Amino acid sequence: MLDLFGEVVVTYDDLILWVEAVAPAYASSQRAFDHYVKAWAVADKVRRAKMYGTFDSTIESGRQRQKTLARRLGLRLSLSE
């Protein structure tokens, strides 16, 4: 989605989705989340993924990876889906 100036829109919800899917350990606290988003330039990664049309597939891939790992380890995860 583009804004009035032709820029890709990156929302806070997009950042949360990305971190929860790609690096769920950093979603455990606000401090960890903020550090990860800044240190790894998550907003830029989300922007590029949206431009190239890979944002949704990246999120889904991360969720599938978590489900597979949980199944292999015999754990129950409370994922948003």
C-alpha positions in Angstrom: 0.0 0.0 0.0 1.3 3.4 -0.9 0.7 6.7 0.8 -0.1 10.0 -1.0 3.6 10.5 -1.7 4.1 7.1 -3.3 5.9 5.7 -0.3 5.3 2.2 1.1 3.2 2.3 4.3 4.8 0.5 7.3 2.6 0.4 10.4 3.4 -0.6 13.9 1.2 -3.7 13.4 3.4 -4.7 10.5 6.5 -4.5 12.7 4.8 -6.6 15.4 3.7 -9.3 12.8 7.3 -9.4 11.4 9.0 -9.7 14.8 6.5 -12.4 16.0 7.1 -14.4 12.8 10.8 -13.9 12.2 12.2 -13.5 15.7 9.5 -14.4 18.3 11.9 -14.3 21.3 12.2 -10.5 20.8 8.4 -10.1 21.1 8.6 -11.1 24.8 9.0 -7.6 26.1 8.7 -4.0 24.8 12.4 -3.4 25.5 13.5 -6.4 23.5 11.1 -5.6 20.7 12.3 -2.0 20.4 15.9 -3.1 20.4 15.3 -5.7 17.7 13.3 -3.3 15.5 16.1 -0.6 15.7 19.1 -2.9 15.6 18.0 -4.9 12.6 16.2 -2.1 10.7 12.9 -4.0 10.7 11.0 -1.1 9.2 13.3 -1.1 6.1 12.9 -4.9 5.8 9.2 -4.7 6.0 9.2 -1.9 3.4 11.3 -3.9 1.0 9.2 -7.0 1.5 6.0 -5.1 0.8 7.6 -3.6 -2.3 8.7 -7.0 -3.6 5.4 -8.6 -2.6 7.0 -11.0 -0.1 5.7 -9.6 3.2 2.7 -12.0 3.5 4.8 -15.1 2.5 7.5 -14.1 5.0 5.0 -13.9 7.8 3.4 -17.2 6.8 6.8 -18.9 6.5 7.8 -17.8 10.0 4.5 -19.1 11.4 4.9 -22.4 9.7 8.5 -22.7 11.0 7.3 -22.1 14.5 4.5 -24.7 14.2 6.9 -27.3 12.7 9.4 -26.7 15.5 6.8 -26.9 18.2 5.4 -30.1 16.7 8.9 -31.7 16.6 9.5 -30.7 20.2 6.1 -31.7 21.4 5.2 -28.2 22.5 2.0 -26.2 22.3 2.3 -22.7 21.0 -0.4 -20.1 21.2 0.1 -18.5 17.8 -2.3 -15.8 16.6 -3.6 -18.2 13.9 
